[in-house]
Amino acid sequence: MSVAFGGHRPPATAEPRHCRIAALLDIPGISPYRRRVKLLFIGDIVGQPGRRAVTELLPKLRDQHRLDFVIANGENSAGGSGITPKTAEEIFAAGVDVITSGDHLWDQKEVMELLANEKRFLRPLNYPPGTPGMGSGVFQTRNAEGGTRNTISVAVLNAQGRTFMPTLENPFLLVPPEVERLRQQTRIIFVDFHAEATSEKIAFARMLDGQVSAVVGTHTHVQTADEQIFPGGTAYLSDAGFTGPHDSVLGRDIEPVIKRFVTNMPQRFEVAKNRVLLHGAAIEIDDASGKAVGIKRVSEMVSS
């Protein structure tokens, strides 16, 4: 399935001439005409097949849909568990602007280098004080030439749930004040909520309705079909799915997983190889209000 930005749109209005000129000449004191920001979120990248999907498909998606900003969850990008500076660089080189993570954050020891030196890499905000790395950041969109002139600020926040997950600080208490801080810098705020329980994801997103542009869930590797925009203007999807081999059990070879369930004995779960898909969500946001005006699921197959 390919996705195109579109759907219902309000009637177009003419752009004021002075705003067009202001935007072209970058004149201070005159606001450019309001616009729509097109954002793509890529679900959990699993191993080399997932990285290949991003490398092969993202440049086409950027051009085809005139994307302004791309976020990807990369916590399984290194051999299916964790992330390293090398795999992160491969993902950034493919055109991803920010990488988020989750409970597999610590699976590769090299992640400490990323946490110390790479501001475009985020870990869940609700780790205890003193944990290396950052849980949120404000970034700039790219223009067509790859520069930063006349760009828009986008905040990205990464948080982790607690139901059926490793126990962290309560995201329902820690995230709202961080959102308020980010809103002083930009109205466009995207949240990757890495959590297991759908009820926790929905409740968390409902709490943030009207305060952030979008809340998209990760972790289960199963793309849900409940994309919607809440009354306050927050786009929501319970899970973006995963980017990687789908002839698998959540990205892993099938037989060892079945054997584990049959025998209850430890097995080695290698990353599968076949039917590689890029999963995610495409979101369109009004840059002045920060409210979402559209959300669509994305599912793109890598050609064999």
C-alpha positions in Angstrom: 0.0 0.0 0.0 1.3 3.4 -0.9 0.2 6.5 0.9 -0.5 10.0 -0.5 -1.1 13.1 1.5 -4.5 14.4 0.8 -8.0 13.5 1.9 -10.4 16.2 3.0 -9.0 19.7 2.8 -10.5 23.1 3.5 -11.0 25.5 0.6 -7.7 27.1 -0.5 -7.3 30.8 0.3 -5.1 33.2 -1.6 -1.7 33.9 0.0 -1.3 37.6 0.8 1.2 39.3 -1.5 3.2 40.9 1.3 3.6 37.5 3.0 4.9 35.9 -0.3 7.4 38.6 -0.6 8.4 38.4 3.1 9.0 34.7 2.7 11.1 35.1 -0.4 13.2 37.9 1.0 13.2 36.7 4.6 12.1 40.2 5.8 12.1 40.4 9.7 8.8 41.5 11.3 6.5 40.2 8.6 5.3 36.6 9.1 5.4 34.4 6.0 2.1 32.8 5.0 1.0 29.9 7.2 1.7 26.5 5.7 1.3 22.8 6.3 4.3 20.8 7.6 4.5 17.2 6.3 6.1 14.8 8.7 6.8 11.1 8.3 7.3 8.8 11.3 9.0 5.4 10.6 8.1 2.5 12.9 10.8 0.4 14.7 13.6 -0.3 12.3 14.7 -3.9 12.6 18.2 -5.0 11.7 19.9 -4.7 8.3 16.6 -5.4 6.3 15.0 -2.4 8.1 17.9 -0.1 7.4 17.9 -1.2 3.8 14.2 -0.3 3.5 14.9 3.2 4.9 17.8 3.7 2.6 16.0 2.5 -0.5 12.5 4.0 0.1 13.0 7.2 2.1 14.5 9.4 -0.7 11.6 8.5 -3.0 9.1 9.2 -0.2 10.8 12.6 0.6 10.5 13.7 -3.0 7.1 12.2 -3.7 5.4 13.7 -0.7 7.6 16.8 -0.3 8.3 15.8 3.3 9.6 18.5 5.7 10.8 16.2 8.5 11.4 12.5 9.2 11.6 10.7 12.5 12.4 7.0 13.0 12.5 4.7 15.9 15.8 3.0 15.7 16.1 0.9 18.9 16.3 -2.4 17.0 18.4 -1.3 14.1 21.6 -3.0 15.1 21.2 -6.8 14.5 17.6 -6.5 15.7 18.5 -5.4 19.2 19.7 -1.9 20.2 21.5 0.7 18.1 25.1 1.7 17.5 26.8 4.9 16.1 27.4 3.1 12.8 23.7 2.0 12.3 22.5 5.5 13.4 24.8 7.1 10.9 23.4 4.9 8.2 19.8 5.9 9.1 20.7 9.6 9.3 22.4 9.4 5.9 19.2 7.9 4.4 17.4 11.2 5.2 16.1 10.7 8.8 16.3 13.8 10.9 15.7 12.4 14.4 16.0 8.9 15.8 14.0 7.8 18.9 14.3 4.6 21.0 12.8 2.6 23.7 13.3 -0.4 26.1 16.1 -1.9 23.9 18.1 1.3 24.3 20.9 -0.4 26.3 21.3 -3.6 24.2 24.5 -2.4 22.5 27.2 -0.9 24.7 28.2 1.6 21.9 24.9 3.4 22.5 26.8 5.4 25.2 28.7 7.2 22.5 25.4 8.2 20.8 23.8 9.4 24.1 26.9 11.6 24.8 27.5 13.1 21.4 24.4 12.9 19.1 21.7 15.4 19.8 19.5 13.9 17.0 19.3 10.7 19.0 16.7 10.6 21.8 16.1 8.1 24.6 12.8 8.0 26.7 12.4 11.1 28.7 11.2 9.3 31.8 14.5 7.7 32.8 15.8 8.9 36.2 17.7 12.2 36.5 21.3 11.8 35.6 20.7 9.2 32.9 22.9 10.1 29.8 21.2 11.5 26.8 18.1 13.6 26.2 14.4 12.7 26.0 13.4 15.6 23.8 14.7 18.2 21.4 13.8 21.0 19.1 15.0 20.7 15.5 14.7 22.5 12.2 13.0 21.3 9.0 15.1 21.1 5.8 14.3 23.2 2.8 14.6 21.8 -0.8 18.4 22.6 -0.9 19.1 21.0 2.5 19.7 24.3 4.3 17.9 25.9 7.2 16.8 29.3 5.7 13.0 29.9 6.3 12.6 26.7 8.1 10.2 25.6 10.9 11.0 24.3 14.4 9.8 20.8 15.2 10.0 19.4 18.7 10.3 15.6 19.2 9.7 13.9 22.5 10.3 10.2 23.3 8.6 8.6 26.3 8.2 5.0 27.5 5.1 3.3 29.0 5.1 1.3 32.2 2.4 -1.4 31.8 4.1 -4.8 31.0 7.3 -2.8 30.5 10.5 -2.1 32.6 9.6 0.3 35.3 10.6 3.9 34.7 9.4 7.2 36.1 5.7 7.9 35.4 5.3 9.5 32.0 1.9 10.9 32.9 3.6 13.1 35.4 6.9 13.9 33.7 5.8 14.6 30.1 3.2 17.4 30.6 5.7 19.9 32.0 8.2 19.0 29.3 5.5 19.6 26.7 4.8 23.0 28.2 8.5 23.9 28.0 8.7 22.8 24.4 5.6 24.8 23.5 7.5 28.0 24.4 9.7 27.2 21.4 7.3 25.7 18.9 3.7 24.5 18.5 4.7 21.5 16.4 5.4 18.7 18.8 5.7 15.0 17.9 5.6 12.3 20.6 6.9 8.7 20.2 5.3 6.8 23.0 7.1 3.4 23.3 4.6 1.2 25.2 2.9 -2.2 25.3 -0.6 -1.6 26.5 -3.0 0.0 24.0 -5.1 1.4 26.9 -2.0 3.2 28.3 -1.2 4.6 24.9 -4.7 6.0 24.3 -5.0 7.4 27.8 -1.6 9.1 27.4 -2.5 10.6 24.1 -5.9 11.8 25.3 -4.2 13.5 28.2 -2.0 15.4 25.7 -4.8 16.2 23.2 -4.5 19.9 22.1 -1.0 20.2 23.6 1.0 18.3 21.0 0.6 17.7 17.3 0.8 13.9 17.3 1.3 10.9 19.5 2.3 7.7 17.7 2.9 4.4 19.5 5.8 2.0 19.0 7.1 -1.2 20.5 4.5 -3.9 19.5 5.7 -4.1 15.9 2.1 -4.5 14.7 0.6 -1.6 12.8 -2.8 -0.7 14.1 -5.7 0.7 12.1 -7.0 3.4 14.5 -5.4 6.5 13.1 -7.5 9.6 14.0 -7.4 13.2 15.0 -8.6 13.9 18.5 -11.0 16.9 19.2 -8.1 19.1 20.3 -6.1 18.6 17.1 -3.7 15.8 18.2 -3.1 13.1 15.6 -3.0 9.6 17.0 -2.0 6.0 16.0 -1.6 3.2 18.6 1.3 1.6 16.8 3.2 2.5 13.7 4.3 -1.1 13.1 7.9 -2.0 12.2 10.2 -1.5 9.3 11.9 -4.8 8.4 11.2 -8.4 7.3 7.5 -9.3 7.6 7.7 -13.0 6.6 8.7 -13.4 10.3 7.5 -13.2 13.9 7.8 -9.5 14.6 11.0 -9.3 12.5 12.6 -12.6 13.7 13.0 -16.0 12.0 9.7 -18.0 12.4 10.9 -21.5 13.4 13.0 -20.6 16.5 10.1 -18.5 17.9 7.6 -21.4 17.4 10.2 -23.8 19.0 10.5 -21.5 22.0 6.7 -21.6 22.6 6.5 -25.4 22.1 9.5 -26.3 24.2 9.8 -23.3 26.6 13.6 -23.6 26.0 15.9 -20.7 25.1 16.4 -20.1 21.3 18.4 -17.7 19.3 16.2 -15.3 17.4 17.9 -14.1 14.2 16.5 -11.3 12.1 14.5 -12.6 9.2 15.1 -11.6 5.6 12.0 -11.7 3.4 9.1 -9.4 2.4 10.7 -6.2 3.7 8.3 -3.3 4.4 8.6 0.2 5.7 5.8 1.0 8.1 4.9 4.3 9.7 2.6 7.2 9.7 2.4 10.4 7.6 1.1 13.4 9.4 0.2 16.9 8.1 0.3 19.7 10.6 -0.7 23.4 10.5 2.5 25.3 11.4 0.7 28.2 13.1 -1.5 26.3 15.5 0.5 23.0 15.7 -2.7 21.1 15.2 -2.8 18.0 12.9 -5.0 18.2 9.8 -4.3 14.7 8.5 -2.8 11.4 9.4 -2.4 8.3 7.2 -0.7 4.9 7.8 2.3 4.1 5.6 3.2 0.7 4.3 5.8 0.5 1.5 7.4 -2.7 0.2 11.1 -2.9 -0.8 11.4 -4.3 -4.3 13.1 -7.8 -4.3 
